Amino acid sequence: MTIIRIDIDDEVLAATMRFAGERTKSEMVNLALREYAQRCTGSEARLRHFAAAQQWDDRDFWRRHVAEKTQTAGRSSGHDHD
């Protein structure tokens, strides 16, 4: 853990602590940083997917779409596929 001194808006901190149910300022700051990092990680993944999708042609898109739906339907049906 790193100990730092930062200026934080007291009203915003109090409001976010109420919303999140956190009891300490440190818990709230750590939660906010974790959530921000998760959001950025998700954005990076979407951007990578978007970049990869730029290489797909229409036929490849539909092939992938059908394959994904077929796999999902097979898993959710509760039937074993051997």
Beta strands, then each sheet from edge to edge (+ up, - down):
end
